[in-house]
Amino acid sequence: MALNEEQQTLLMRHLNGELSPSETANLAILLKENAESRAFLREVAEQAMGIADVERLSQQREPVKVKRPVFNPIKWAIAAAITLILTGSFLIAFQSAGRSLTAEVVATHGPNQHLAADGVNLPTLIPGAMLKIGEKLRTLSSRSWVKLKLNDGSYLMLTGRSSMRLI
């Protein structure tokens, strides 16, 4: 038995969700008793799924527009300048860390005291000894003196009851 137009309309309204509760009950009876109505409903649902798949695939095929970055030479110049400055400062810091500030004892006269950076008494100074940062020198009498040669080649004389800490 073929479906008439009224039954097809009822099935289509069911798919669209437009049925009242009484029409839904009539449709349930029709689907239970009529195999052709079940087949029609299945075919329409499969067609709807196929159309939905085609629409979904067609939306995915649209290419996404990629915005390319604009080359800006000013930004690159600034980045290069910053890189050069940082590299230079690291090189200067690295080179100066290798050369700690020291002083060489050239000559001494009279009693003196040599204290390490942590306050421990070190042996008396002799010519050729190297003093490091944080160490302290004291001349203990008015007639004593110590002559030092600094890293830059200059000389320093510590005389008569004086003290000095290398910083």
Sequence and secondary structure as in RCSB ss.txt:
>XXXX:A:sequence
MALNEEQQTLLMRHLNGELSPSETANLAILLKENAESRAFLREVAEQAMGIADVERLSQQREPVKVKRPVFNPIK
WAIAAAITLILTGSFLIAFQSAGRSLTAEVVATHGPNQHLAADGVNLPTLIPGAMLKIGEKLRTLSSRSWVKLKL
NDGSYLMLTGRSSMRLI
>XXXX:A:secstr
    HHHHHHHHHHHHT   HHHHHHHHHHHHH HHHHHHHHHHHHHHHHHHHHHHHHHHTS          HHH
HHHHHHHHHHHHHHHHHHHHHHHS   EEEEEEES EEEE TTS EE    TT EE TT EEEE STT EEEEEE
TTS EEEEESS EEE  
